[in-house]
Amino acid sequence: MIEPTSTEPTTTEPADAESTSAPTAPARSRSRLRTAAIVVPVVAATVVATTYAATAALDIPTPPTLARLLTDAPSKQGELYPARAVAASPDPAPLPVNPIPLPETVPWKGEQIPVAQFLESTHTNAFLVLRDGALTHEWYRDGVEPTTRLSSWSMAKSVVSLLIGRAIDAGKLREDDRLVDILPELTTGGEYDTVTVRHLLDMTAGVDVSENYNPYWPLTGTARMYLTQDLDEFVADHREVTFTPGSEGDYRSVETQLLGQVLARVEGRPLTELLERDLWAPIGAEDGATWNLDRDGGQEKAFCCINATARDYAKIGQLVLDGGRAGGTQVVPPAWIERISAPAPHQVSGSNWGYAAQWWHPTPDSPDLSALGVYGQYTYVDPATRTVIVKLSDHGTEQDEEATFEVLRAVAGS
């Protein structure tokens, strides 16, 4: 059995084991679903933008930063960009500890393998399990500690959703509000102007910024948005839709970026301040975090790039599991927890998973849901077993996600 480690800041290496299979290519059916590989675009961008003058003209990071994006682990790339700090809660609430062994083996691609082998073969940095709010298992790879900040990647989208739910409950925003009524500078006079907050939440807006990455056109789509140092200019330059908003689903990170800009406008505060005040403080976050910006003093990359500890991601999951309550306070309205818990009518293109207001539903006809980020980031919530699991990784882009959810379900049900 794998015994839980102490909750003191210590690290443990997984047992030596050979991976049962070589990493596979990202599944074709998932190729347009989250902030996908930045590696190929950055390779080409480094070749194309070989001088400081070129990167300045393209409004992207300098060549040394682009070069580091090729070598630094995805979990640590947040250190390469400007960021705003999120203070730890003034009333931190350490997770209670109730050690429970994990199962000896977990299902993996038709086999049963040791948990340690699963963690190693999927390049896991942190793996935490909570049951009924208590930390039952905590594991970190060598070099990672409980206080180490790791990148959320697209798990940030689910955090934005919780902040949106608060704004709606406060009467500052409605799902039927049109994007251009809140950000009138984006008005086109065309079909783009019909995009609503609901469309953006459920990825049914059809804004023409593809999640696909073509190595011959590295400075387009979400890769370009990730690199840009002027997000206002980027969204203003991409005001076309590829289908009638609300008619179908297609996962596009730009739609979360627009949600973030809507939220900042109606609240009159940067997203980082909202995160600190409205979530980090009431959940009792033990550690500070950061949120990457497009440039110094700029705006948050709402579609990605919160950097926080595994324990504090777990507290976000526990907040959802507890119906939006933390520390005796209703932090997120119950109506919003119901909203994210029921898959929207349109599935995102190419996926058999449900999706609702920036949260994934990987199991048909089951109540489990998850925040999910590229390179293997999961904050998994299973109401049926009162379990939250956080897995933070440096795995392949969208690699092994269905198989990983099978493991998370097995651990939750053990």
C-alpha positions in Angstrom: 0.0 0.0 0.0 1.2 3.6 -0.6 1.1 5.4 2.7 0.4 9.1 2.9 3.4 11.3 3.6 3.5 13.8 6.5 1.9 17.2 5.8 5.2 18.8 6.8 7.2 20.3 3.9 8.9 17.1 2.9 9.3 15.3 -0.4 9.1 11.7 -1.4 10.2 10.0 -4.6 8.1 7.4 -6.2 9.3 3.9 -6.3 11.5 3.1 -9.3 9.4 1.6 -12.0 9.3 1.3 -15.7 6.4 3.0 -17.5 3.9 0.5 -18.9 3.7 2.4 -22.1 5.5 5.1 -24.1 3.8 8.5 -24.1 1.2 8.5 -26.9 0.4 11.4 -29.2 -2.5 13.7 -28.0 -5.8 12.1 -28.9 -7.2 13.5 -32.1 -10.6 13.9 -30.5 -9.1 16.2 -27.9 -6.9 18.3 -30.2 -9.0 21.5 -29.9 -9.9 21.3 -26.3 -7.7 23.3 -23.9 -4.7 25.6 -24.0 -2.7 23.1 -26.0 1.0 22.6 -26.6 3.0 25.7 -26.5 6.2 23.8 -27.3 5.9 23.6 -31.1 4.8 27.3 -31.4 7.6 28.4 -29.3 10.2 26.4 -31.3 9.1 28.1 -34.5 8.7 31.4 -32.8 12.3 31.3 -31.6 13.5 30.6 -35.1 11.3 33.3 -36.6 11.9 36.0 -34.0 15.6 35.8 -33.7 16.3 39.4 -32.8 15.0 41.7 -30.1 13.7 44.0 -32.8 11.6 41.2 -34.3 10.1 40.2 -30.9 9.4 43.9 -30.1 7.6 44.3 -33.4 5.6 41.2 -32.7 4.9 42.3 -29.2 6.1 38.9 -27.7 8.7 38.0 -25.1 12.4 38.5 -25.9 14.5 35.7 -27.5 16.0 34.6 -24.1 12.6 34.1 -22.6 11.4 32.3 -25.7 14.5 30.0 -25.5 13.7 29.3 -21.8 10.2 28.3 -22.8 11.8 25.4 -24.7 13.7 24.1 -21.7 11.8 25.0 -18.6 9.2 22.6 -17.3 5.6 23.7 -18.0 4.9 23.7 -14.2 7.5 26.5 -13.7 6.9 28.6 -16.8 4.9 31.1 -14.7 8.3 32.3 -13.4 9.1 33.6 -16.9 6.3 36.2 -17.1 5.2 39.3 -15.2 2.7 38.5 -12.5 0.6 40.0 -9.7 0.8 38.6 -6.3 -2.1 37.0 -4.4 -1.6 37.2 -0.7 -2.2 34.2 1.5 -5.4 34.3 3.6 -5.2 36.5 6.7 -6.9 33.6 8.4 -5.1 30.5 7.0 -6.9 27.2 7.5 -4.5 24.2 7.5 -6.1 21.1 6.1 -7.0 18.5 8.8 -5.1 15.2 8.3 -6.6 11.8 8.3 -4.2 9.3 6.7 -5.8 6.7 4.5 -3.7 4.4 2.3 -4.2 4.5 -1.4 -5.1 1.3 -3.3 -2.1 -0.8 -4.1 -2.8 -0.6 -7.9 -4.9 1.5 -10.2 -6.3 0.8 -13.7 -4.1 2.0 -16.5 -4.7 1.3 -20.1 -6.1 -2.1 -19.6 -3.7 -3.2 -16.8 -3.4 -2.7 -13.1 -0.2 -0.9 -12.1 1.2 0.4 -8.8 0.3 3.9 -7.9 3.9 4.9 -7.7 4.4 3.8 -11.3 1.3 5.8 -12.4 2.7 8.9 -10.8 6.1 8.5 -12.3 5.0 7.6 -15.8 2.7 10.6 -16.0 5.4 12.9 -14.7 3.5 14.0 -11.6 4.8 16.8 -9.4 2.1 16.7 -6.7 -0.7 14.3 -5.8 -3.2 15.1 -3.0 -6.4 13.4 -1.9 -9.0 14.9 0.4 -12.0 13.1 1.8 -14.6 15.0 3.7 -12.2 17.9 3.8 -9.4 16.0 5.4 -6.0 15.4 3.7 -5.8 11.6 3.4 -2.8 11.4 1.1 -0.1 13.8 0.0 2.8 13.1 -2.3 5.4 15.2 -4.0 8.2 14.3 -6.4 11.8 15.1 -5.5 12.4 18.8 -5.6 8.8 19.8 -5.0 7.4 20.7 -1.6 4.0 21.6 -0.2 4.9 25.3 -0.5 6.1 25.0 -4.2 3.9 27.0 -6.6 2.9 25.1 -9.7 1.2 26.4 -12.8 -2.6 25.9 -13.2 -2.6 26.2 -16.9 -6.3 26.0 -17.9 -7.5 25.2 -14.4 -7.5 29.0 -14.1 -10.6 29.0 -16.3 -12.5 27.2 -13.6 -11.4 29.8 -11.0 -12.6 32.6 -13.3 -16.0 30.8 -13.4 -16.3 30.9 -9.6 -15.6 34.7 -9.6 -18.1 35.1 -12.4 -20.7 33.3 -10.3 -20.1 35.7 -7.5 -20.5 38.7 -9.8 -23.8 37.4 -11.1 -25.1 36.7 -7.6 -24.2 40.3 -6.7 -26.2 41.7 -9.6 -23.2 43.1 -11.4 -23.5 40.7 -14.3 -26.1 38.5 -16.1 -25.5 35.5 -18.3 -27.7 37.2 -21.0 -25.5 40.3 -21.0 -23.9 40.9 -24.4 -20.1 41.1 -24.4 -20.1 44.3 -26.4 -22.5 46.0 -23.9 -19.8 45.5 -21.2 -16.8 46.1 -23.5 -18.3 48.5 -26.1 -14.8 49.1 -27.7 -15.2 45.6 -29.2 -18.4 46.4 -31.1 -18.3 45.3 -34.7 -21.8 45.7 -36.1 -21.8 42.0 -37.0 -22.6 38.7 -35.6 -19.8 38.9 -33.0 -22.0 41.5 -31.2 -24.5 38.8 -30.3 -22.0 36.9 -28.1 -23.2 36.8 -24.5 -21.6 35.9 -21.2 -23.5 32.6 -21.3 -21.9 31.8 -24.7 -18.4 32.6 -23.3 -19.0 30.5 -20.2 -20.1 27.4 -22.1 -17.6 27.7 -25.0 -20.4 28.3 -27.5 -19.4 31.8 -28.7 -17.4 30.6 -31.7 -14.8 33.4 -31.5 -12.3 32.8 -34.2 -9.1 32.0 -32.3 -8.4 28.4 -32.9 -7.0 26.0 -30.2 -5.2 24.2 -33.0 -1.5 24.8 -33.4 0.0 24.6 -36.9 3.9 24.5 -36.7 4.0 26.5 -40.0 2.0 29.3 -38.5 3.2 29.5 -34.9 2.2 33.1 -34.2 -1.6 32.5 -34.5 -4.4 31.2 -32.4 -4.0 30.5 -28.7 -0.3 30.2 -29.0 -0.2 33.8 -30.1 -2.5 34.9 -27.3 -0.2 33.1 -24.8 2.8 35.0 -26.1 1.3 38.4 -26.7 2.2 41.4 -24.5 -1.0 43.2 -25.4 -4.1 41.2 -24.7 -6.4 44.2 -25.4 -5.0 44.4 -28.9 -5.2 40.7 -29.4 -8.9 40.4 -28.6 -9.6 43.5 -30.7 -7.9 41.9 -33.6 -10.0 38.8 -33.4 -13.6 39.8 -33.6 -15.0 37.2 -36.0 -17.1 34.2 -35.2 -17.0 30.9 -37.0 -20.6 29.9 -36.2 -23.7 31.5 -34.9 -23.1 32.1 -31.2 -25.0 29.6 -29.1 -25.6 27.1 -31.9 -22.7 24.7 -31.1 -19.8 24.2 -28.7 -16.1 24.6 -29.5 -13.5 25.0 -26.8 -11.5 28.3 -27.3 -9.3 29.8 -24.7 -10.0 33.3 -26.0 -13.5 33.1 -24.7 -12.2 32.8 -21.1 -9.9 35.7 -21.7 -12.9 37.7 -22.7 -14.8 36.6 -19.6 -11.8 37.8 -17.5 -12.0 41.2 -19.2 -15.7 41.4 -18.6 -15.2 40.5 -14.9 -12.5 43.1 -14.4 -14.6 45.7 -16.1 -17.8 45.2 -14.0 -15.9 44.8 -10.8 -13.5 47.7 -11.4 -10.6 45.6 -10.1 -7.9 43.3 -11.6 -8.6 39.6 -11.5 -5.8 39.1 -9.0 -7.4 41.3 -6.5 -10.7 39.5 -6.9 -9.0 36.2 -6.5 -7.3 37.3 -3.3 -10.4 39.0 -1.8 -13.2 36.7 -2.9 -11.6 33.2 -2.9 -8.1 33.1 -1.4 -9.0 34.8 1.8 -12.3 33.0 2.6 -11.0 29.5 1.8 -8.1 30.0 4.2 -5.4 29.7 1.6 -2.1 28.9 3.4 0.2 30.3 0.7 0.5 33.2 -1.6 0.0 32.7 -5.3 0.6 34.7 -8.5 -1.3 35.3 -11.7 0.7 35.9 -14.9 0.1 39.1 -16.9 0.6 40.0 -20.5 3.2 42.6 -19.5 4.4 44.5 -16.5 1.4 46.3 -15.0 -0.9 44.7 -17.6 -3.8 42.4 -17.3 -4.1 38.8 -16.2 -4.0 35.9 -18.6 -7.5 34.8 -17.6 -7.4 31.6 -19.7 -4.4 30.2 -17.8 -1.4 30.8 -15.6 -2.3 31.0 -11.9 0.7 29.7 -9.9 -0.2 28.2 -6.5 0.4 25.3 -4.2 -1.3 22.0 -4.5 -3.0 22.4 -1.1 -4.6 25.6 -2.1 -5.8 24.2 -5.4 -7.3 21.4 -3.3 -9.2 24.0 -1.2 -10.8 25.4 -4.4 -12.0 21.8 -5.1 -13.2 21.5 -1.6 -15.1 24.8 -1.9 -17.0 23.3 -4.9 -17.6 20.0 -3.1 -19.0 21.9 -0.1 -21.6 23.7 -2.2 -19.6 27.0 -2.3 -19.1 27.2 1.5 -15.8 27.5 3.4 -15.2 28.3 7.0 -18.9 28.7 7.7 -19.2 31.3 4.9 -21.1 31.1 1.6 -18.3 32.1 -0.7 -19.8 31.0 -4.0 -23.6 31.0 -4.3 -25.3 27.6 -4.3 -27.0 28.5 -7.5 -23.6 28.8 -9.2 -22.4 25.4 -7.9 -25.6 24.0 -9.4 -24.8 25.8 -12.7 -21.3 24.3 -13.0 -22.6 20.9 -11.9 -25.0 20.4 -14.8 -23.5 20.0 -18.3 -24.5 22.6 -20.8 -26.7 21.5 -23.8 -23.8 21.7 -26.3 -20.8 19.5 -25.9 -17.6 21.0 -27.1 -16.6 19.9 -30.5 -14.7 16.6 -30.7 -15.4 15.6 -27.0 -17.7 13.1 -25.4 -17.4 14.9 -22.1 -19.8 17.4 -20.7 -18.9 21.0 -20.1 -20.5 23.7 -18.0 -19.4 27.2 -17.2 -15.6 26.4 -17.5 -15.8 23.1 -15.6 -15.4 19.6 -17.3 -17.7 16.6 -16.7 -15.7 13.6 -17.7 -18.1 10.9 -16.6 -21.5 10.7 -18.4 -24.4 10.5 -16.0 -22.2 11.0 -12.9 -21.9 14.1 -10.7 -18.1 14.3 -10.8 -16.5 17.4 -12.4 -13.0 18.8 -12.8 -10.9 21.8 -13.4 -8.4 20.7 -16.1 -5.2 22.1 -17.6 -2.8 21.1 -20.3 0.3 19.1 -19.3 -1.7 17.1 -16.8 -3.3 19.5 -14.2 -6.4 18.2 -12.4 -8.6 19.4 -9.6 -11.1 16.6 -9.5 -14.3 16.7 -7.4 -16.4 13.6 -6.8 -19.5 14.5 -4.8 -20.6 10.8 -4.6 -17.5 9.9 -2.5 -16.9 13.4 -1.0 -13.4 13.3 -2.6 -11.2 16.0 -4.0 -8.0 14.9 -5.9 -5.3 17.3 -7.1 -2.8 16.1 -9.7 -0.2 18.5 -11.0 2.2 17.3 -13.7 4.6 18.0 -16.5 3.1 15.3 -18.8 2.4 15.5 -22.5 0.1 18.2 -23.8 -3.3 16.6 -23.6 -1.9 13.1 -23.1 -3.6 10.2 -21.3 -6.5 12.4 -19.9 -9.2 9.8 -20.2 -7.0 7.1 -18.7 -6.0 9.5 -15.9 -9.6 10.2 -15.1 -10.2 6.5 -14.8 -7.4 6.4 -12.2 -8.9 9.4 -10.3 -12.3 7.7 -10.2 -10.7 4.5 -8.9 -8.9 6.4 -6.1 -12.0 8.3 -5.2 -14.0 5.0 -5.0 -11.4 3.0 -3.1 
